[in-house]
Amino acid sequence: MTSTKNIIDGRGLGKSYGALTALAPLDLAVAPGEQVALAGPSGSGKTTLLYILAGLLPPDRGELFLDSQPVAQLQPGRELSEAAGLVQQQLDLVPQLPVVQNVLAGRLDQWGLLRSLASLFSARERDTALNALSRLGIADKIDERTSQLSGGEQQRVAIARLMVQAPKIVLADEPVSSLDPARAEEILKLLTGLADETGGALVASLHAPDLIREHFSRVIGLRQGVLQFDIPARELTPPVLEALYDLDRNSQS
């Protein structure tokens, strides 16, 4: 049992693949209402950490509590999906399906098979999907085949699916990589708002320092799976970034 009031409490979390250390053991505490950005070059361990926080990848070492519950004891499906939801870089959409079905897939773990099938014919559930898509500016795409959408539009469909899922902890892996600056600002505000609505927190990986400083309270720097810093976002200065993304130093270390 744990008495922590943090919504995320990771203790000594680590992950290795044979001799390769994907994430060196680290501690991570996130309080309700926090917005935490993960920064670092490709292969730094950001995605690994997000997958661990989402309960999709078991750590080799350490313990993880989400909303004071040990992740190892959360049931896959409803309990886990209500605790944390992840927008992945690959998006994991079914391209052959219409947008509405991909969005309502955010409720699959919570509804069960019968209700999920019924939702395909329910005006109420269609309205749920339409509301999420409207907030993202693509309500007119609700009946289109997902494969016909642009990359940025598909990314917004994946975020709409997360909005329908309504997890307490919102996790996102490069959620604005395919979006123009104006739309990126809007999406980050929506993700932050979604976490606020559920009394949770937002943890997202980003490569844009300006967006990190504007939309996040903290930033965690990772390089080669090792924690480099955990600082207020306003302290993410050019010298700090240069040290974090020093690829020559990475290759020599």
C-alpha positions in Angstrom: 0.0 0.0 0.0 1.1 3.6 -0.5 -0.1 6.8 1.1 1.1 9.0 -1.7 -1.1 11.9 -2.9 0.6 12.0 -6.3 -1.4 10.8 -9.3 1.7 9.2 -10.7 4.3 7.7 -8.4 7.1 5.7 -10.0 9.9 4.4 -7.8 13.0 3.1 -9.4 11.4 2.4 -12.8 13.7 0.8 -15.3 13.6 -1.2 -18.5 16.2 -3.1 -20.4 16.3 -5.3 -23.5 19.2 -7.7 -23.0 22.3 -5.5 -22.7 20.5 -2.5 -23.9 19.2 -0.1 -21.3 16.1 1.6 -22.6 15.4 3.4 -19.4 17.8 3.5 -16.4 16.0 3.4 -13.0 14.4 6.7 -12.1 11.8 8.1 -9.7 8.9 10.1 -11.0 6.3 11.8 -9.0 3.5 13.8 -10.7 0.8 15.6 -8.7 -2.8 16.2 -9.9 -3.0 19.2 -12.2 0.6 19.0 -13.3 1.7 19.2 -17.0 5.0 17.4 -17.5 6.9 17.4 -20.8 9.5 14.8 -21.7 12.4 16.1 -23.9 15.4 14.4 -25.4 16.7 13.1 -28.7 15.3 10.0 -30.4 16.1 6.8 -28.5 16.4 8.7 -25.2 13.7 6.6 -23.5 10.7 9.0 -23.7 8.4 6.5 -25.5 9.5 3.7 -23.1 8.6 5.8 -20.1 5.2 6.7 -21.6 4.4 3.0 -22.3 5.3 2.1 -18.8 3.2 4.9 -17.4 0.3 3.7 -19.6 0.6 0.2 -18.2 1.3 -1.1 -21.7 4.9 -2.1 -20.9 5.9 -3.7 -17.6 9.1 -2.3 -16.1 12.0 -4.7 -15.3 12.6 -2.8 -12.1 10.7 -0.6 -9.7 7.1 0.1 -8.8 4.4 2.2 -10.4 1.3 3.6 -8.7 -1.4 5.4 -10.7 -3.9 7.4 -8.5 -2.5 5.5 -5.5 -3.2 2.1 -7.1 -0.4 -0.3 -8.0 -0.5 -0.7 -11.8 0.3 -4.4 -11.4 -3.0 -4.8 -9.6 -5.1 -2.8 -12.1 -7.2 -5.0 -14.4 -6.4 -4.7 -18.1 -9.4 -3.1 -19.8 -11.7 -0.8 -17.8 -9.6 -0.2 -14.7 -6.4 0.6 -16.6 -8.2 2.6 -19.4 -9.9 4.8 -16.8 -6.6 5.4 -15.0 -4.4 6.3 -18.0 -4.7 6.7 -21.8 -2.0 7.1 -24.4 -1.9 8.8 -27.8 0.9 6.8 -29.6 3.0 8.0 -32.4 1.7 5.2 -34.6 -1.9 6.3 -33.7 -3.2 2.7 -33.9 -6.2 3.6 -36.0 -8.0 1.1 -38.2 -7.8 2.9 -41.6 -10.6 0.9 -43.2 -13.2 2.0 -40.6 -15.0 5.3 -40.6 -13.8 8.0 -38.3 -16.8 7.6 -35.9 -15.9 4.0 -35.1 -12.2 4.8 -34.5 -13.3 7.5 -32.1 -15.7 5.3 -30.2 -13.0 2.7 -29.9 -11.9 4.8 -26.9 -14.8 3.3 -24.9 -14.2 -0.4 -25.9 -12.4 -1.3 -22.7 -15.1 0.4 -20.6 -18.2 -0.8 -22.4 -17.5 -4.5 -23.3 -18.3 -6.1 -26.6 -22.1 -6.0 -26.6 -22.4 -2.3 -25.7 -19.6 -1.5 -28.2 -21.5 -3.2 -31.0 -24.7 -1.4 -30.0 -22.9 1.9 -30.0 -22.4 1.6 -33.8 -26.1 2.2 -34.1 -26.7 4.6 -31.2 -27.4 8.3 -31.9 -26.3 9.1 -28.4 -22.8 7.6 -28.8 -22.5 9.2 -32.2 -23.1 12.5 -30.6 -20.3 11.7 -28.1 -17.9 11.1 -31.0 -19.2 14.2 -32.8 -18.6 16.4 -29.8 -15.0 15.3 -29.5 -14.4 15.7 -33.2 -16.0 19.2 -33.1 -13.6 20.3 -30.4 -10.8 19.3 -32.7 -12.2 21.0 -35.7 -13.0 17.9 -37.8 -16.6 17.2 -37.1 -17.3 17.1 -40.9 -15.0 14.0 -41.1 -17.1 11.8 -38.8 -18.4 9.5 -41.6 -15.3 9.5 -43.8 -13.0 6.5 -44.1 -10.1 7.1 -41.8 -7.6 6.2 -44.5 -8.8 9.2 -46.6 -7.7 11.7 -43.9 -4.4 13.6 -43.9 -1.8 12.7 -41.3 -2.7 15.7 -39.2 -6.4 14.8 -39.3 -5.7 11.2 -38.3 -3.7 12.5 -35.4 -6.7 14.5 -34.3 -8.9 11.4 -34.6 -6.6 9.6 -32.2 -6.9 12.5 -29.8 -10.7 12.4 -30.1 -10.6 8.7 -29.2 -8.6 9.6 -26.1 -11.1 12.3 -25.2 -13.9 9.8 -25.5 -11.9 7.4 -23.3 -11.6 10.2 -20.7 -8.7 8.7 -18.7 -7.5 10.5 -15.5 -3.9 10.6 -16.7 -3.4 11.8 -20.2 -0.2 10.5 -21.9 0.9 11.6 -25.4 3.8 10.6 -27.6 4.7 13.5 -29.9 1.0 14.6 -30.2 1.6 17.6 -32.4 4.3 16.3 -34.7 2.1 16.4 -37.8 0.3 19.7 -37.0 0.9 23.3 -38.0 1.9 25.7 -35.1 -1.6 27.1 -34.7 -3.3 23.7 -34.5 -0.5 22.4 -32.2 -1.3 25.2 -29.7 -5.0 24.2 -29.8 -4.3 20.5 -29.4 -2.1 21.0 -26.4 -4.7 23.3 -24.7 -7.3 20.5 -25.3 -5.0 17.8 -23.8 -4.3 20.0 -20.8 -8.1 20.7 -20.5 -8.9 17.0 -20.7 -6.6 16.2 -17.8 -8.0 19.1 -15.8 -11.6 17.8 -16.5 -10.8 14.5 -14.9 -8.7 15.9 -12.1 -5.6 14.2 -13.5 -2.3 15.2 -15.1 -0.7 15.4 -18.6 2.6 13.8 -19.5 3.7 14.3 -23.1 6.9 14.0 -25.2 7.7 17.0 -27.3 10.6 18.4 -29.3 9.4 22.0 -29.4 10.9 24.1 -26.6 8.5 27.0 -27.1 5.5 24.8 -26.7 7.0 23.1 -23.6 7.6 26.5 -21.9 4.1 27.7 -22.8 2.0 24.7 -21.9 3.9 22.7 -19.3 4.9 23.3 -15.7 7.8 20.8 -15.7 10.1 19.3 -18.2 12.1 16.0 -17.8 15.2 15.6 -19.9 16.3 12.1 -21.0 19.3 11.0 -23.0 20.2 7.4 -23.8 17.6 6.3 -21.2 19.2 8.3 -18.4 17.5 11.1 -16.5 19.4 14.3 -17.2 17.2 16.8 -15.4 13.7 17.5 -13.9 13.2 21.2 -13.8 10.5 23.9 -14.1 9.6 24.4 -17.8 10.7 28.1 -17.6 14.3 26.9 -17.0 14.5 25.1 -20.3 17.0 27.5 -21.7 19.1 27.2 -24.9 22.2 26.0 -23.0 20.2 23.3 -21.3 18.8 22.1 -24.6 22.2 22.2 -26.3 23.6 19.9 -23.6 20.6 17.6 -23.9 20.7 17.2 -27.7 24.5 17.1 -28.0 24.6 14.1 -30.3 28.4 14.0 -30.5 28.5 13.7 -26.7 25.8 11.1 -26.8 27.8 8.9 -29.2 30.9 9.2 -27.1 29.3 8.6 -23.7 
